[in-house]
Structures are given as C-alpha cells and as structure tokens.
C-alpha cells in the first residue's frame, strides 16, 4: 500500500481526523506504509532538493494525525468503548495499555464511613409510618429527626421521594 500513500492522501486523512470526533478507519499497516513512503522519498533527496522539505512536511502531518488519533483513543478508553475496525496495531496497543491503566488506577475520593452513608435527616414536617422497599417500616418521625437506614434501596427510596436527605457531618 506504500505506493498509494501520497502527501495529498495524508493531508486528507488529517482533515478527516480534525473534522470528526470518531476515529477514521485506516488500514492496519498504515504507519509502516508511511515509513516505506518516507524511505522512498529520502532516496529521491539526491535527485531533488525539494524532497527534504516534503519529508519534513510528511513527518509533521503524520505526527499531527497520530496526536489527533491518540486523543480519540483516550476518549474511547474514557467511555469504555471498543475501537472501530480496522485499526492500526500501534493504536490497538495504545488502547490496550491505556485501558489497563484506566482499570488498574482508581482515583480515591473522600471515603464515606458507614455511619455517614446510612444517616438520613427527615426533611418534611412529619413523616407517618412508612413501609420501605426492604419490607421494614419506619415512623412516625418528626421534621429534622436523624435516622439510620441500613439498606441502600431504602435510603434511595427515601431520598428519591424527597422524604430525607443525607446528613452532612
């Protein structure tokens, strides 16, 4: 495929990458073909002085294409989406390494203690006796009263129905 790669082709690939948030489909051996194309162009340097400028421009284009595609691969990792096919081997390796790093790295926020997790404050005037999704019942309760709920579904039910809020310590 190295014979089909031209400066115009690379320019078009870059323009497509710039105009879309999705990875554009490229053949699996895209970067190796570019390497062959650059080597072939370097051989022409002896014949043509413009080839040196052209090689610098080609390398700049390829660098921009790869940078743009790296950003997109990072977005696929962030959203845990699979890469489209076909994709180059280099980008597949990059995706796999980034995904492994993403999975193995956890950014720890402030840890909630069990009491913080389960403490709810009643926010309506009076809460009559209420049956919770777990089957247990609470109440009657007064406004501002602090309660502890062990079941997460019960907590979600009370908060979603605007009966209680998490207590901030």
Backbone bond lengths (Angstrom), bond angles and torsions (degrees), N, CA, C in turn:
res aa  C-N    CA-C-N  psi(-1)  N-CA   C-N-CA  omega(-1)  CA-C   N-CA-C  phi
1 X - - - 1.451 - - 1.527 110.91 -
2 X 1.331 118.25 -12.74 1.458 121.05 -178.12 1.518 111.33 -56.19
3 X 1.318 116.47 -28.56 1.458 117.97 -179.28 1.527 112.21 -73.48
4 X 1.337 119.67 -18.13 1.467 121.51 179.32 1.531 111.85 -90.77
5 X 1.317 117.97 -8.76 1.464 120.34 179.52 1.524 108.58 -82.46
6 X 1.306 114.50 127.68 1.457 121.58 177.06 1.515 107.92 -134.47
7 X 1.304 115.46 169.15 1.464 120.55 176.67 1.527 109.55 -59.37
8 X 1.321 117.21 -42.97 1.474 121.15 179.84 1.526 111.78 -62.95
9 X 1.343 116.26 -39.12 1.458 120.18 178.30 1.529 110.29 -61.96
10 X 1.332 116.73 -44.90 1.471 120.91 179.29 1.527 111.10 -63.69
11 X 1.315 116.10 -39.32 1.470 120.76 178.49 1.535 110.09 -62.36
12 X 1.319 116.63 -43.21 1.469 121.36 178.65 1.527 111.40 -64.01
13 X 1.332 116.91 -41.28 1.468 120.55 177.88 1.525 109.86 -60.45
14 X 1.328 116.76 -45.42 1.468 120.74 179.40 1.520 111.07 -61.86
15 X 1.318 117.36 -42.78 1.472 120.41 -179.92 1.532 110.89 -63.92
16 X 1.327 117.25 -39.85 1.465 120.61 177.68 1.525 110.77 -65.10
17 X 1.339 116.86 -40.38 1.472 120.51 179.06 1.526 110.78 -64.94
18 X 1.324 116.19 -39.35 1.469 120.22 179.53 1.523 112.23 -67.48
19 X 1.322 116.89 -32.41 1.467 120.27 -172.58 1.528 113.90 -89.29
20 X 1.318 117.96 -2.75 1.459 119.95 -176.88 1.523 110.68 -135.67
21 X 1.320 116.00 149.64 1.466 120.57 175.73 1.517 111.85 -86.79
22 X 1.314 117.40 -12.15 1.461 121.65 179.64 1.526 109.85 -93.37
23 X 1.325 114.85 151.32 1.460 119.25 175.34 1.517 109.06 -67.66
24 X 1.310 116.27 130.93 1.457 121.00 176.37 1.523 107.85 -79.37
25 X 1.305 116.60 146.00 1.456 120.26 -178.45 1.520 110.26 -74.14
26 X 1.321 114.91 127.17 1.460 122.55 177.06 1.517 108.10 -128.39
27 X 1.324 117.93 152.36 1.463 119.10 177.96 1.530 111.03 -64.57
28 X 1.329 116.44 154.24 1.461 121.64 -177.67 1.535 112.72 -57.53
29 X 1.309 117.53 -33.29 1.467 121.12 -175.96 1.536 112.00 -101.21
30 X 1.302 117.71 28.86 1.458 123.03 -176.44 1.536 111.97 -56.53
31 X 1.333 117.26 -49.99 1.463 120.07 -175.60 1.530 112.27 -71.47
32 X 1.313 118.00 -34.97 1.475 119.09 177.10 1.527 110.09 -68.94
33 X 1.337 117.17 -35.37 1.463 120.17 176.45 1.530 110.92 -65.10
34 X 1.318 116.08 -37.73 1.469 120.01 177.46 1.521 109.81 -64.21
35 X 1.341 116.44 -40.63 1.471 120.36 177.24 1.517 111.43 -58.70
36 X 1.323 116.68 -43.96 1.471 121.04 177.82 1.528 110.62 -64.06
37 X 1.334 116.10 -40.75 1.461 120.69 179.62 1.529 110.59 -62.59
38 X 1.331 116.87 -43.06 1.468 120.92 179.52 1.523 110.26 -65.73
39 X 1.338 117.29 -41.44 1.466 120.48 178.14 1.529 110.71 -61.48
40 X 1.323 116.25 -42.39 1.469 120.22 178.04 1.519 111.06 -63.80
41 X 1.326 117.02 -37.14 1.457 121.16 179.23 1.526 110.27 -70.22
42 X 1.345 117.24 -36.02 1.469 120.72 178.97 1.526 111.07 -63.48
43 X 1.317 116.20 -33.13 1.462 120.11 178.71 1.529 111.41 -65.80
44 X 1.324 116.76 -23.98 1.460 121.00 -179.79 1.532 112.26 -84.85
45 X 1.339 117.39 -7.52 1.466 120.29 -178.06 1.523 110.23 -57.65
46 X 1.318 116.21 -40.84 1.459 119.45 179.91 1.529 110.41 -61.62
47 X 1.300 116.97 -32.76 1.452 120.82 -178.71 1.518 112.44 -84.42
48 X 1.329 115.83 -32.02 1.460 119.61 -170.17 1.529 110.55 -140.27
49 X 1.316 117.35 125.62 1.458 122.05 -178.71 1.532 111.93 -71.45
50 X 1.313 117.82 -28.34 1.470 121.63 -179.72 1.514 111.93 -67.76
51 X 1.316 117.71 -19.59 1.463 120.83 -178.08 1.529 111.00 -62.17
52 X 1.334 118.53 -33.57 1.469 121.79 178.40 1.513 111.78 -62.33
53 X 1.314 116.38 -43.26 1.466 121.20 177.52 1.521 109.90 -66.98
54 X 1.332 115.51 -40.21 1.461 119.99 -179.71 1.536 110.38 -64.12
55 X 1.330 118.06 -40.60 1.459 120.94 178.91 1.529 109.97 -62.65
56 X 1.321 117.52 -43.69 1.471 120.89 178.59 1.531 110.38 -60.96
57 X 1.319 117.07 -41.90 1.465 120.91 178.50 1.535 111.50 -66.40
58 X 1.328 116.95 -40.57 1.460 121.01 178.65 1.523 109.86 -63.32
59 X 1.328 116.98 -44.74 1.468 120.56 179.45 1.526 111.00 -63.19
60 X 1.318 117.11 -36.90 1.471 120.98 177.69 1.527 110.09 -65.71
61 X 1.342 116.33 -44.69 1.467 120.69 178.54 1.532 111.39 -61.00
62 X 1.321 116.47 -46.28 1.464 120.90 -179.23 1.531 109.91 -63.02
63 X 1.319 116.68 -41.07 1.461 120.69 178.13 1.526 111.03 -61.75
64 X 1.321 117.08 -43.33 1.471 121.21 178.19 1.520 111.28 -64.99
65 X 1.327 115.85 -41.51 1.472 119.94 179.06 1.533 109.02 -60.83
66 X 1.327 115.62 -48.07 1.462 119.28 -177.44 1.532 111.10 -65.22
67 X 1.320 118.35 -41.05 1.473 121.24 177.95 1.524 111.02 -60.87
68 X 1.317 116.38 -44.74 1.469 120.68 179.53 1.525 110.33 -63.16
69 X 1.317 116.05 -41.28 1.457 120.43 -179.50 1.529 111.59 -70.67
70 X 1.326 117.82 -33.68 1.476 120.57 175.61 1.523 110.20 -61.60
71 X 1.332 116.55 -42.31 1.467 120.08 178.28 1.521 110.36 -60.99
72 X 1.311 116.18 -41.44 1.462 119.90 -179.02 1.529 111.42 -69.16
73 X 1.329 117.02 -38.68 1.460 120.51 176.74 1.534 109.19 -60.85
74 X 1.326 116.60 -40.80 1.467 120.43 178.17 1.534 110.87 -61.50
75 X 1.324 117.28 -36.87 1.461 120.22 177.34 1.530 111.25 -67.49
76 X 1.336 116.86 -39.14 1.460 119.85 176.94 1.530 109.37 -61.51
77 X 1.329 116.93 -40.12 1.468 120.86 178.49 1.525 110.08 -65.70
78 X 1.329 116.88 -45.88 1.462 121.15 -177.62 1.523 111.66 -60.12
79 X 1.329 116.94 -37.13 1.459 120.66 179.85 1.524 112.69 -94.57
80 X 1.340 115.93 5.75 1.468 123.44 178.93 1.528 111.65 52.80
81 X 1.328 115.09 44.45 1.459 121.37 178.56 1.525 108.94 -101.86
82 X 1.327 117.36 146.27 1.469 118.90 175.26 1.530 110.14 -74.64
83 X 1.313 114.94 153.58 1.465 120.30 178.92 1.531 110.01 -75.53
84 X 1.337 117.08 148.72 1.465 119.19 175.65 1.530 109.98 -71.73
85 X 1.294 116.44 161.02 1.466 120.71 178.18 1.508 109.54 -116.48
86 X 1.311 121.22 148.88 1.459 126.35 -6.43 1.515 111.13 -77.62
87 X 1.309 115.85 153.34 1.465 122.08 178.13 1.524 107.03 -136.97
88 X 1.311 116.26 152.29 1.466 119.59 -177.00 1.529 110.02 -68.96
89 X 1.324 115.56 155.26 1.460 121.12 179.52 1.527 111.39 -63.51
90 X 1.319 116.48 -37.68 1.465 121.04 179.48 1.529 110.11 -60.78
91 X 1.316 116.70 -44.87 1.463 120.83 -178.59 1.526 111.36 -72.13
92 X 1.330 117.41 -32.63 1.463 120.38 175.61 1.523 109.81 -64.38
93 X 1.338 116.61 -44.16 1.465 120.27 177.11 1.523 111.25 -62.03
94 X 1.325 116.33 -43.19 1.466 121.28 178.35 1.525 110.11 -59.30
95 X 1.322 116.89 -46.72 1.464 122.46 179.31 1.531 110.67 -59.04
96 X 1.345 116.52 -47.43 1.464 120.47 -178.49 1.526 111.63 -62.69
97 X 1.333 117.33 -42.62 1.467 120.52 179.19 1.522 111.39 -66.86
98 X 1.329 116.56 -41.40 1.468 119.83 179.13 1.530 110.85 -66.63
99 X 1.321 116.89 -39.87 1.463 120.66 179.57 1.530 110.47 -65.42
100 X 1.323 116.13 -41.48 1.466 120.21 177.70 1.528 110.48 -62.35
101 X 1.305 116.41 -43.86 1.457 121.16 177.92 1.522 110.92 -63.99
102 X 1.318 116.37 -41.77 1.468 122.03 179.67 1.527 110.89 -62.34
103 X 1.325 116.34 -43.61 1.462 120.77 -178.73 1.522 111.39 -70.02
104 X 1.335 116.56 -39.83 1.462 120.34 -176.36 1.519 114.20 -81.01
105 X 1.323 117.40 -13.28 1.456 120.77 -179.15 1.513 108.73 -106.19
106 X 1.298 115.13 122.40 1.456 119.64 177.37 1.511 107.79 -119.71
107 X 1.311 115.30 126.96 1.452 119.91 177.64 1.520 106.52 -87.31
108 X 1.305 115.03 115.26 1.462 119.81 -176.31 1.520 109.98 -87.00
109 X 1.291 114.82 124.20 1.459 120.64 174.26 1.518 108.58 -89.44
110 X 1.319 117.15 -169.62 1.450 118.63 178.27 1.530 109.19 -63.93
111 X 1.312 115.34 134.62 1.456 119.66 -178.54 1.517 109.94 -81.20
112 X 1.319 113.86 135.02 1.453 119.11 176.72 1.510 108.38 -92.23
113 X 1.296 115.54 134.57 1.450 118.59 174.06 1.505 107.80 -82.77
114 X 1.308 115.40 163.43 1.453 119.41 -177.82 1.520 110.89 -60.62
115 X 1.335 116.89 -36.93 1.467 118.95 -178.50 1.529 110.35 -69.38
116 X 1.345 117.90 -36.10 1.465 119.67 177.77 1.519 110.17 -65.84
117 X 1.315 116.35 -37.53 1.445 121.57 -176.86 1.528 111.46 -67.35
118 X 1.324 116.54 -34.81 1.448 120.59 -171.10 1.520 114.21 -100.18
119 X 1.327 118.33 -7.16 1.455 120.30 -176.88 1.516 110.64 -86.14
120 X 1.312 115.11 123.71 1.457 121.61 179.18 1.521 108.24 -125.32
121 X 1.325 116.07 147.73 1.462 121.15 176.49 1.524 108.37 -114.34
122 X 1.321 115.82 131.19 1.460 121.90 179.65 1.523 108.17 -68.81
123 X 1.353 117.68 133.77 1.465 119.67 -176.20 1.513 114.17 -115.08
124 X 1.340 118.48 -7.13 1.462 117.87 177.23 1.526 108.99 -98.99
125 X 1.323 118.52 165.61 1.468 122.76 -176.00 1.518 112.01 -49.39
126 X 1.288 116.15 -61.39 1.459 121.57 -179.88 1.514 107.54 -138.95
127 X 1.290 115.83 140.96 1.461 120.77 178.15 1.519 107.40 -114.97
128 X 1.326 117.06 114.08 1.467 118.37 178.60 1.528 110.03 -70.70
129 X 1.271 116.78 -178.20 1.455 120.55 177.90 1.530 108.34 -63.83
130 X 1.355 116.35 127.84 1.459 122.08 -175.74 1.525 109.01 -126.59
131 X 1.322 115.98 135.38 1.459 120.74 173.50 1.527 107.93 -88.20
132 X 1.316 116.33 129.59 1.464 122.67 -177.39 1.528 110.24 -94.63
133 X 1.338 117.41 162.41 1.469 120.72 -179.75 1.533 113.89 -55.66
134 X 1.322 117.85 -27.65 1.467 120.47 -179.82 1.520 111.79 -75.75
135 X 1.340 116.85 -11.11 1.460 120.80 -178.78 1.514 112.64 101.58
136 X 1.321 117.54 -14.50 1.463 119.99 177.91 1.525 109.02 -79.92
137 X 1.324 115.12 167.33 1.463 118.35 179.12 1.515 109.00 -128.40
138 X 1.333 114.16 150.39 1.465 120.92 175.14 1.521 108.07 -129.48
139 X 1.313 114.44 158.41 1.455 118.82 174.58 1.503 111.82 107.92
140 X 1.286 113.64 173.58 1.469 129.77 -5.74 1.527 110.84 -68.59
141 X 1.335 116.00 148.21 1.458 122.70 -177.73 1.514 109.90 -128.37
142 X 1.329 116.14 154.22 1.462 122.90 178.47 1.523 109.73 -98.96
143 X 1.324 117.00 159.10 1.462 122.13 177.34 1.525 109.63 -60.71
144 X 1.336 116.48 134.48 1.452 122.18 177.85 1.518 113.82 84.31
145 X 1.317 117.61 -4.53 1.451 120.37 -179.69 1.525 109.29 -68.72
146 X 1.323 115.27 141.74 1.459 122.15 -179.74 1.522 108.43 -95.16
147 X 1.328 116.94 129.90 1.459 120.99 178.01 1.521 109.28 -129.31
148 X 1.327 116.03 157.90 1.458 121.09 174.48 1.514 108.13 -115.71
149 X 1.334 115.40 131.01 1.453 121.58 -179.95 1.520 107.24 -120.95
150 X 1.326 116.91 126.91 1.461 121.21 -175.82 1.527 112.98 -84.54
151 X 1.303 117.93 -34.96 1.462 122.17 -175.51 1.528 110.87 -86.59
152 X 1.319 116.92 130.93 1.479 121.11 -179.45 1.526 111.78 -64.61
153 X 1.318 116.92 -36.91 1.471 119.71 179.50 1.527 110.63 -65.47
154 X 1.342 115.85 -36.79 1.463 119.11 177.15 1.522 110.48 -65.00
155 X 1.343 116.70 -44.23 1.471 120.68 177.94 1.523 110.68 -59.19
156 X 1.328 115.53 -45.71 1.469 120.43 -179.88 1.528 110.25 -61.24
157 X 1.327 117.53 -42.20 1.453 122.37 179.36 1.530 111.00 -60.14
158 X 1.328 116.68 -46.52 1.471 120.99 -177.99 1.529 111.39 -66.35
159 X 1.307 116.76 -38.83 1.467 120.79 -178.63 1.524 110.60 -75.24
160 X 1.341 117.12 -44.81 1.468 120.67 -179.23 1.524 112.46 -62.62
161 X 1.330 116.80 -29.47 1.460 121.05 -179.91 1.525 112.40 -94.56
162 X 1.334 116.16 14.13 1.467 123.48 176.45 1.525 112.79 55.06
163 X 1.329 115.82 37.42 1.462 120.19 176.37 1.523 110.48 -95.06
164 X 1.347 116.38 -31.05 1.456 121.60 -176.72 1.538 109.34 -143.10
165 X 1.332 114.80 165.84 1.468 122.80 172.23 1.509 107.59 -132.19
166 X 1.339 115.64 158.06 1.463 119.04 174.51 1.518 108.70 -64.60
167 X 1.294 116.47 140.25 1.457 122.29 178.50 1.514 107.69 -83.10
168 X 1.315 117.02 127.41 1.460 121.93 177.40 1.509 108.08 -96.49
169 X 1.322 114.64 125.73 1.466 118.93 179.98 1.495 111.56 -88.13
